[in-house]
């Protein structure tokens, strides 16, 4: 068990490790990390991620003046423009009329609206879950997608995974900010609980995509 003397970033990671692992158990995520998705099967994930990041980055605008939460919106982290470029690559310039959130994505977005616009800790919890994942396992997924779909024209189709700086530098700075956040034990516990909730919501989003794979296999 992690000690309270450990940095908050380490305790947060330890407390949510099993929740993170649960995200990788769906058929869809297994196919994604193993490089077994076809172009249209991968594109549906991009379509579901867009409304999540759109809301998170709107929340980041709202939190910009918060002395703690505002600092986590590091330059270069935002993913909305990259996702929109990837959606245009897969669906064409009229992509907005061709994609919509599934039921699990809608529930995910409802939770973001509830906690990310007026609770700094809630914003950081969801921001951490998404962006630290993109900077970690997301980098491997990006390589798999590029190889599997044979994407060779620059970053087209995988701009979502491309950051302007080195992932490790981002992660190190992010964890230092987590450790420096002036949250007492009760608030830290709330943040940990919300990270767990975020992982469950993300797992539900990808689990619903299992149905897409089953339809294709039928």
N, C-alpha and C positions, 0 to 999 in steps of 0.2 A: 504494500500500500504506500502511496506517495505521502511524504511528510509535508506538513504545512510550512516547514522551513524551506522547502524547495521553492524555486521560482514558480510563479503562478502559471506561466506557459507550460512548464513541465507537468504540473499537477493537472492542468486542463487536458493536456494530451493523454496522460495516463488514465484520467477519469472517463474519457470518451473513446478510448482505443477500440473497445469492443463494438461500440456503436458505428465507428468508422468501418470496421470489418464487415458489419452487416450490410453495408452498401454494396459490397462486391459479390453478394450471393445470388443475385437475380440472373436468369438466363441471359438477359440482354447485356448486363455488365460483363459477364463471363465472355460472351461473344465479342464484346468491344475490346477488352484487354487482350484477347487471344487473336485479334485481327480477323474475325470471321464475319464481319458485317458488310453487306453490300452498300453501295452508294446511297440508295434511298432509305435503307435501314438506319444508317448513321445520321442522315439528314434530319430524321424525326427527332433525334436527341437535341440537335442544334435548335430546332424549332421550339422545343419545350424549355430549353435553358434561357432563351431570349426574354420571356416575360419575367423570369426570376431576376436576371441581372438588370433589366430595365427598372424594376422596382427598387432593387438594392441601390442602384446608382441615383435614383431619385431621392431615396432616403439619405444617401451620402450628401446630396445637395442640401437637404434639410439640416443635417448634422454638421455642416461645414463650420459653423460658429461654436460648436460645443468644444470646450477645452480638452476633453479626453477623446471622444469618438471622432472628432474631425480629423485628428492626426492619422487615423488608420487608412484614410483614403489617399494612399501614397500615389505620387505621380507615376503614371504608366500602368497602374493596376486595372483600371476600368476596362471592362470587356464588352460593353454594349456595341460599340462601333465595329469591333472585330466580329462579333456574332452576326451583325447585320450584313457585313461583307460576306461572311460564309453563307448566310441564308440566300443572298443574291446569287452567289456562285452555284448553289445547289438547286434553288427554286426559280431563279430568274429575277428580273427587276420588279416584278409584281408579287414578290414573295408574301407581302403582308396579307394579300387576299387568299393565299393558299395554305396558311398555317393557322392553328388556333390551339390554345392550351387544352390538354386533356384534364380529366377530373382531378387527378392527383396534383398536377401543376397548379390548378386553380386553388386547391386547398393550401398548397405551399404559399402561393401569393397572398391568400387571405391572412396567413400568419405573419408574413412580412409586413403587411399593412397594419396589423395589430400592434407589433412590437418594435419595428425599426424606425418609425418616424418620430417617436416621442420618448423612447427609452434608450439612452446611449448604450447601456450594456447589452440590450437586445440587438441593437444594430451591430455592435461588434461581434456578438455571438454568431450571427448569420453571415456577416462579412468574413469572419475568420474561417468558417466552415467552407465557404465557397472558394475564396481566393487562395488560402493556404493549400487547399486541395489542388487547385489549378497549377500552383507552383511546384507541387510535389508529384503525385501520381499522374496528374494531368499531362505532365511533360512526356511521360512514357506513352500515354494514350495518344497524344498528338503524333508521336513517331509511328505508332502502329497504324493510325488512320492514314497517314501519308503513304506508308508502304503498301497497305492493303488496297487502298483506292488508287494507287499509282498516281498520286498528285505530284506533278513536277513543275508546274508553272508558278514559281515563287512560293508564296504562302497561301495561294488560293485554296479555300476549303478548310484550312487549319489555322487561320489567323487568330482564332480564339486562344490557341495555346502559345502564341508568340508574344513574349514580353520584351520591352525595350532594354531591360537590364537583366542581370544574372539572377535566376531564381533564388539561389542561396542568399544573395545579398538582401533581396526582398524579405525572405523568411527570417533571417537573422534580425533585421531591423524591426519586423513585425513582432517577433517574440520579445524583443527588448521593450517595446511599447506595452505589450501585455503585462510584463513584469513591473513596469513603472506605473500602470494604471492605479489611481488612488481609491481602489475599491476595498471595502472591509470584507470580512469573511462571509457575511450574509450575502453581499452583492456578488462576490465571486461564486458562491454556490448557485445563485440565480443564473449567472452567465453560463456556468457549466451545464445546468439543467436545460438552458435554451440551446446550447450547442447540441446536446443529445436530441432535443426536439428537431433541430435542423437536420441532423443526420437521418432521423426517421422520415422526415418529409422528403428528403432527397432520395432515400431508398424507395419510398412509395412511388415517386416520379419515375424512376427507372424500372421498377417492377411492373408498372402499367405498360411499359414498352415491351414487356414479354409477350403481350397479346399481339403486338405488331409482328413479332417474329413468328408466332404460332400461325397467324393468318398467312404469312408468306410461305411457311412450310407446308400448309394444307394443300 
